[in-house]
Structures are given as C-alpha cells and as structure tokens.
Amino acid sequence: MSGHITDPEGKRIAGGALIEVWQTAPNQLYDAHDAEQPRGHLRASFRSDAAGVYRFRTIVPVSYPIPDDGPAGQLLKAMERHPFRPAHVHFMISASGFRTLVTHLFFEGE
C-alpha cells in the first residue's frame, strides 16, 4: 500500500506524519482477540517521508463477522443484513498542527 498525506486542501504535508495501521489476520481476528497471534500482529507505526509519502507491505485483509446477538443482531435481522464487515485496513494519522484522522480503507469487490 502506498499514498501521501495531505491537508484538507490537498497540499502534501511535508514529512513526519505518524501513520498507524492495523487489520485482521486470515482467521478473521485481530491480534487483541486471538491468543494465538503475537501481540502487535498485523499492526505497524511509521512516519511519512519528506514529501508526505508512505509505503508498506502487508497481506490482503479478510472480512469478519461482528457479534450478531443482542441489539446489534436484532438490528441486522430487521435490516435483513449479514453480520460481516468488508475487508479493510484501519489508519490513524497524526501530524503536528492537524487533528488526528482515524479511518479505514476498503477494497474493491468487498
């Protein structure tokens, strides 16, 4: 994955933005929910370069089910929806002078 960090007007933020990413493993679980995964598995923190560019390699994430009991399950059932979230990678990006952005990137076909 690669990209560049910009301000709200699209101007690149010169170097040093902190980029934190995390995703599920092939077994549909995050490391925090799976004692078999090492702590920090499929998580990373790094900084953008002087041009605001970042680049990293990872595996393709997988979709996973959210709990479908209780109120969430009732809502899913009422909407006739399945409990699976599409595959995605989470991003938390922070840079001096800007609000922290927490978002996620979905993949075509999901």
N, C-alpha and C positions, 0 to 999 in steps of 0.2 A: 504494500500500500504506500502511496505517496501523495503529497499535496503541498499546499502552502498556507500559512497562517496570515489572515488579513484582518484589517479593521472593518467596521461596519460599512465603510465606503468602498471597500475592495482593495485598499492600498496594503501592500505587504507589510507585516510587522517585522522589522529587522531583528533577526536573531534573538534567541534566548527564551522564546515561549516554552513553557513546560507543557508537555503533552503526555497524558497518562491514558493508557488503553487497556481494555480487558474484554474477555469473551469466554464463551463456554468451550468445554472440551468436546471431543467427538461423542462422549457418553451423555451429552445434553446437560451437563452440570458445570457450575462454576467451581473453582477450587475451594471456596469457602463452604460449599455444600457437599463436598466429597472428600472424605478422609483418605482416599487412595491417591489423590493428587497432591503433589508437593505444594507447600504454601507459595503463593505468588505465580502458580502455573497459568500461562496464557495471560499474563499481566506484564506491563512494561511502563517505564517512565523515562523520558528522554527530552532533549531540547531541540528546537528548530535551529537551523544554521543561520548564518549572517544574512541570507536572503529570505528568511522565513520559511524555508523548505524543510520538510520532514520526509523520511522514508524508513519503512521497516518491513520485515518479512514475517509472516505468520501462516498458520493453517487456515483453511476455509472454515468459518464457524458453522454451527448447525442450529436448527430451530430447537426449541424446547418447550415443554408444557408448563403453564402456570398452574398452581393449585386450583382445582375446579370443584372444591367443596365449599360450603359456606356461601356468603353473599356473592363472591366472585363467580362461583359456579352457577348460582341462581341467575345472575345477570347474563352469563354466557348462554345458558339454556334458553332464557327469554329472547335473546337475540339470535338464537339458532347458530351460534358460533362455536368453533372448536377451541380448545384451550392452548393451542400452540402459538408461540411468538415466532415471527420470522427470524431467520439467522441474521445476526448483526454484530458489530463491534462497537463498544462504548468508547467515547472520547471525553476527557476532561482537559480543557485547555486553559491555561492561565498565563497572563503576561502583565508586566508592570504597567499600571495606568489603565487597565481594562478590567471589566467584570469577568469572572470565570464563566466559561461556557461548558455546560455538561450536555452532551447529545449522543446520538448513536447513528451509525451508518448501516443501512440495509442494503441487501444485494438483489440485483435484478432477478426475477423469477421466484422470489420468496413471497 
